[in-house]
């Protein structure tokens, strides 16, 4: 029995040695003291990296002085989330990447259940844990919650989060299941799969790039999973304030660009036309709810899509399937007042 236990422990150490936890940083020095030591403590046998996107707040020197065990990769400029990871990950050799936001608090045993999933099912390309709110710990968090899906109009939603509504965590999503997309706030992904898709689309800069990547992985026959036995707590808005018009711009622009890339040809024009109309309605609502600058962000997003349309048409591949989980979630949410995942039809 002692020999068996020893072999199991060696196997566990070898498994964890193939994991790299990688945090992308841009002027996020305030998060290091709050969360980085926890990542180091709870991931003892994995390599910890910080990819610095040319920060101007002395992040690199601070890391060298206070966290000498962390490996630092310095990018030449701020390439955003997508380009920043693409550039920095070229220097990471481990077989499993965990792309972790700097404003995430991890918990004990957060990696083992996910690594076990990778071992058990070689078809799995990416996994996310349960994402809970750091401030209101009994609630799910916007970025991923209990696993991401998409509806037939291209609107992303999650188990535990639909648009602006967050569910409380009662253990209803403590399962393991296949999902459509895994959050970029804490994305475990095989190195081989990441680079087989040429990584993130750097043209996105930030927001929606993980959904686009997961969609491309599914088109390639790979699987995306959620693991409710692992949980982390996300502050949210650590890189870009959630009430920032630039975030509104990126979300509206990138969602449409993602649809142009990944929708099947027979559905592309219909869905894009409907989305432009619905985006316009959202822009009008922004005028009264949030102010003109948010409405203008939607307008700018649409003009950016018109400009990039030819480029993104060239990124399409033949024979694209259309994956969606529910239909017309936007109407179910705003008209039928179905605010929980279990209420969707």
VOGU-3710 file (C-alpha; in Angstrom, 3 decimals, decimal comma):
1> xxxxxxxxxx> 0,000/0,000/0,000  2,843/2,384/0,818  4,401/1,714/-2,601  1,097/2,388/-4,364  0,655/5,654/-2,458  4,198/6,685/-3,324  3,600/6,009/-7,022  0,361/7,992/-6,925  2,142/10,938/-5,312  4,902/10,855/-7,950
11> xxxxxxxxxx> 2,255/10,734/-10,680  0,481/13,712/-9,100  3,693/15,739/-8,968  4,504/14,908/-12,598  1,002/15,922/-13,645  1,252/19,283/-11,905  4,731/19,891/-13,310  3,111/20,076/-16,758  0,935/23,004/-15,661  1,843/26,653/-16,087
21> xxxxxxxxxx> -0,280/29,317/-14,428  0,132/32,492/-16,463  -1,084/35,930/-15,406  -1,204/38,749/-17,937  -0,450/42,114/-16,386  -0,758/45,712/-17,461  -0,361/48,247/-14,655  -1,963/45,821/-12,227  0,558/46,087/-9,418  -2,258/46,512/-6,858
31> xxxxxxxxxx> -3,442/42,950/-7,503  -0,115/41,270/-6,776  -0,210/41,821/-3,008  -3,855/40,834/-2,891  -3,886/37,626/-4,937  -0,495/36,472/-6,213  0,716/34,867/-2,981  -2,439/32,750/-2,922  -1,722/31,515/-6,440  1,802/30,561/-5,375
41> xxxxxxxxxx> 0,632/28,859/-2,175  -2,209/26,874/-3,755  -0,308/25,847/-6,885  2,958/24,618/-5,356  4,111/22,262/-8,123  3,223/24,383/-11,128  5,263/27,114/-12,773  3,927/30,615/-12,180  4,459/33,202/-14,906  3,560/36,859/-15,254
51> xxxxxxxxxx> 3,443/38,213/-18,790  3,880/41,967/-18,536  2,321/44,029/-21,321  4,832/46,903/-21,076  3,447/48,241/-17,791  4,358/51,743/-16,670  3,664/51,246/-12,936  6,918/49,500/-11,936  5,229/46,071/-11,986  8,299/44,178/-13,167
61> xxxxxxxxxx> 10,650/45,531/-10,514  8,017/44,958/-7,846  7,654/41,319/-8,893  11,409/40,772/-8,877  11,733/42,169/-5,362  8,672/40,600/-3,736  7,922/37,416/-5,707  11,289/36,057/-6,871  9,858/32,592/-7,663  7,582/34,026/-10,359
71> xxxxxxxxxx> 8,918/33,857/-13,903  8,561/37,134/-15,779  7,990/37,498/-19,514  8,170/41,068/-20,796  6,263/42,051/-23,929  7,541/44,967/-25,978  4,190/46,792/-25,937  0,641/46,558/-24,621  -0,856/44,052/-27,054  -4,119/43,678/-25,135
81> xxxxxxxxxx> -5,401/40,411/-23,710  -5,386/38,519/-27,005  -2,093/39,700/-28,461  -0,420/39,872/-25,057  -1,024/36,205/-24,343  -0,142/35,205/-27,919  3,219/36,915/-27,613  4,064/35,855/-24,066  2,993/32,223/-24,358  5,651/31,631/-27,002
91> xxxxxxxxxx> 8,088/31,403/-24,076  6,045/28,920/-21,973  6,905/25,238/-22,426  4,447/23,458/-20,112  1,749/21,256/-21,698  -1,243/22,846/-19,929  -1,732/26,596/-19,744  -3,897/28,211/-17,078  -4,578/31,767/-18,234  -5,512/33,540/-15,016
101> xxxxxxxxxx> -6,671/37,120/-14,535  -4,664/39,108/-12,011  -7,829/39,901/-10,009  -8,712/36,268/-9,246  -8,443/34,594/-5,834  -7,813/30,857/-6,141  -8,689/28,215/-3,567  -7,152/25,015/-2,257  -7,215/22,059/-4,673  -8,340/24,316/-7,520
111> xxxxxxxxxx> -6,159/22,704/-10,192  -6,381/18,962/-9,463  -9,984/18,280/-10,596  -9,352/20,109/-13,865  -6,073/18,333/-14,571  -7,842/15,036/-13,918  -10,404/15,913/-16,597  -7,635/16,520/-19,117  -6,102/13,149/-18,264  -9,383/11,262/-18,457
121> xxxxxxxxxx> -10,596/12,696/-21,760  -8,038/13,532/-24,477  -10,791/15,185/-26,548  -11,032/18,029/-24,027  -9,146/21,102/-25,209  -10,153/23,627/-22,531  -11,741/23,719/-19,065  -12,954/26,448/-16,740  -13,715/26,244/-12,994  -16,727/27,698/-11,204
131> xxxxxxxxxx> -16,347/31,496/-11,194  -17,792/33,201/-8,126  -17,955/36,867/-7,201  -15,105/37,985/-4,940  -17,187/40,677/-3,222  -20,465/38,746/-2,958  -19,108/35,254/-2,533  -22,498/33,568/-2,607  -23,113/34,788/-6,158  -21,715/33,840/-9,535
141> xxxxxxxxxx> -19,515/36,281/-11,423  -20,177/37,754/-14,849  -17,040/36,368/-16,485  -17,902/32,699/-16,965  -20,046/31,851/-13,901  -21,044/28,173/-14,273  -19,937/27,756/-17,877  -20,576/29,677/-21,085  -23,052/29,138/-23,915  -24,328/31,098/-26,915
151> xxxxxxxxxx> -27,783/31,542/-28,449  -28,812/31,497/-32,110  -28,250/35,257/-32,427  -24,741/35,056/-31,019  -25,460/36,408/-27,529  -23,171/34,837/-24,911  -24,669/33,796/-21,569  -23,749/31,506/-18,703  -25,191/29,086/-16,279  -25,555/31,437/-13,331
161> xxxxxxxxxx> -25,438/34,672/-15,355  -27,723/35,934/-18,097  -27,022/39,474/-19,266  -27,184/41,587/-16,083  -28,655/38,960/-13,725  -26,487/36,863/-11,416  -27,721/33,745/-9,641  -26,820/32,768/-6,098  -24,686/29,663/-5,740  -26,708/26,877/-4,117
171> xxxxxxxxxx> -24,562/24,094/-5,543  -26,777/23,879/-8,628  -23,723/23,975/-10,901  -21,356/21,754/-8,924  -21,297/19,299/-11,821  -18,930/18,548/-14,678  -20,360/19,187/-18,135  -19,559/20,152/-21,695  -20,081/23,843/-22,460  -19,725/26,114/-25,481
181> xxxxxxxxxx> -17,096/28,528/-24,174  -14,799/28,791/-21,177  -13,995/32,124/-19,571  -10,736/33,919/-20,219  -10,646/34,923/-16,551  -9,470/31,405/-15,685  -8,925/29,336/-18,806  -7,151/25,985/-18,666  -6,157/24,950/-22,182  -3,789/22,459/-23,748
191> xxxxxxxxxx> -0,781/24,124/-25,317  -1,186/21,931/-28,392  -4,793/23,041/-28,923  -4,031/26,707/-28,312  -1,370/26,828/-30,993  -3,265/24,539/-33,401  -5,704/27,473/-33,672  -2,874/30,038/-33,799  -3,932/31,259/-30,363  -6,294/34,161/-29,830
201> xxxxxxxxxx> -7,307/36,472/-32,638  -5,141/39,507/-31,846  -7,500/41,786/-33,799  -9,963/41,467/-30,909  -7,461/43,123/-28,519  -9,690/42,278/-25,513  -13,156/40,780/-24,862  -14,814/37,852/-26,669  -11,490/36,437/-27,874  -11,894/33,373/-25,630
211> xxxxxxxxxx> -15,375/32,683/-27,048  -14,003/32,964/-30,569  -11,171/30,569/-29,702  -13,543/28,054/-28,116  -15,823/28,246/-31,167  -12,869/27,508/-33,453  -11,850/24,591/-31,230  -15,365/23,150/-31,424  -15,321/23,550/-35,199  -12,136/21,482/-35,138
221> xxxxxxxxxx> -13,875/18,698/-33,186  -12,465/19,506/-29,773  -14,459/19,774/-26,508  -14,807/22,566/-23,938  -15,697/21,648/-20,355  -16,776/23,134/-17,035  -15,577/21,679/-13,722  -17,698/22,596/-10,706  -15,328/20,830/-8,288  -12,870/23,686/-8,778
231> xxxxxxxxxx> -13,790/27,239/-7,837  -12,167/30,658/-7,878  -13,313/34,177/-6,964  -13,119/36,973/-9,509  -13,225/40,695/-8,734  -14,032/41,667/-12,330  -12,998/44,838/-14,111  -9,431/44,507/-12,875  -8,035/45,350/-16,292  -10,776/47,567/-17,718
241> xxxxxxxxxx> -13,490/49,172/-15,625  -16,833/47,456/-16,364  -18,500/50,877/-16,639  -16,123/52,061/-19,333  -17,403/53,029/-22,816  -14,309/51,381/-24,307  -15,458/48,054/-22,879  -18,883/48,643/-24,435  -17,181/49,341/-27,774  -15,052/46,195/-27,611
251> xxxxxxxxxx> -17,923/43,950/-26,559  -20,252/45,114/-29,358  -17,548/45,171/-32,009  -15,964/41,841/-31,125  -19,250/39,983/-30,800  -20,164/40,910/-34,379  -16,675/40,131/-35,664  -16,856/36,712/-33,993  -20,144/35,988/-35,784  -18,680/37,023/-39,140
261> xxxxxxxxxx> -15,844/34,546/-38,597  -17,794/31,572/-37,294  -21,423/31,533/-38,448  -22,324/29,235/-41,356  -22,817/31,032/-44,649  -26,571/30,383/-44,841  -27,150/32,154/-41,500  -24,553/34,904/-41,630  -26,402/37,794/-43,294  -29,692/37,143/-41,493
271> xxxxxxxxxx> -28,108/37,048/-38,050  -25,836/40,034/-38,657  -28,816/42,101/-39,916  -30,893/41,227/-36,832  -27,980/41,951/-34,527  -27,373/45,370/-36,051  -31,008/46,243/-35,408  -30,889/44,956/-31,842  -27,591/46,742/-31,197  -29,216/49,945/-32,413
281> xxxxxxxxxx> -32,042/49,469/-29,931  -29,486/48,875/-27,184  -27,704/52,081/-28,190  -30,906/54,086/-27,839  -31,480/52,559/-24,419  -27,928/53,543/-23,425  -28,791/57,194/-24,074  -31,376/57,154/-21,283  -29,752/54,612/-18,958  -26,042/55,443/-19,180
291> xxxxxxxxxx> -25,460/58,487/-21,354  -24,499/59,429/-24,891  -20,931/58,169/-24,627  -22,178/54,571/-24,333  -24,503/55,013/-27,282  -21,592/56,463/-29,240  -19,527/53,385/-28,295  -22,105/51,197/-30,080  -22,032/53,470/-33,137  -18,227/53,332/-33,214
301> xxxxxxxxxx> -18,368/49,554/-32,878  -20,612/49,258/-35,937  -18,396/51,495/-38,061  -15,390/49,426/-36,985  -17,217/46,248/-38,067  -18,007/47,753/-41,485  -14,340/48,598/-41,912  -13,133/45,154/-40,788  -15,834/43,124/-42,565  -13,689/42,158/-45,606
311> xxxxxxxxxx> -10,747/41,169/-43,410  -12,875/38,947/-41,198  -14,639/37,323/-44,142  -11,205/36,074/-45,211  -10,754/34,448/-41,785  -13,768/32,192/-42,300  -13,334/28,489/-42,980  -15,525/26,262/-45,142  -18,266/24,059/-43,710  -18,795/25,892/-40,434
321> xxxxxxxxxx> -21,429/24,316/-38,155  -23,627/26,536/-35,985  -23,499/25,707/-32,292  -26,098/27,251/-30,029  -27,732/26,154/-26,810  -30,945/28,187/-26,618  -32,928/30,390/-28,982  -33,471/34,143/-28,727  -32,185/34,519/-25,177  -32,317/38,311/-25,515
331> xxxxxxxxxx> -36,115/38,183/-25,992  -36,590/35,580/-23,269  -34,651/37,758/-20,840  -36,045/41,216/-21,602  -39,602/40,306/-22,633  -40,342/37,052/-20,800  -38,263/38,047/-17,742  -36,464/34,705/-17,648  -33,394/35,666/-15,659  -32,055/32,246/-14,657
341> xxxxx> -30,444/29,598/-16,819  -32,951/26,947/-15,779  -35,844/29,124/-16,965  -34,631/29,388/-20,563  -36,441/27,442/-23,260
//
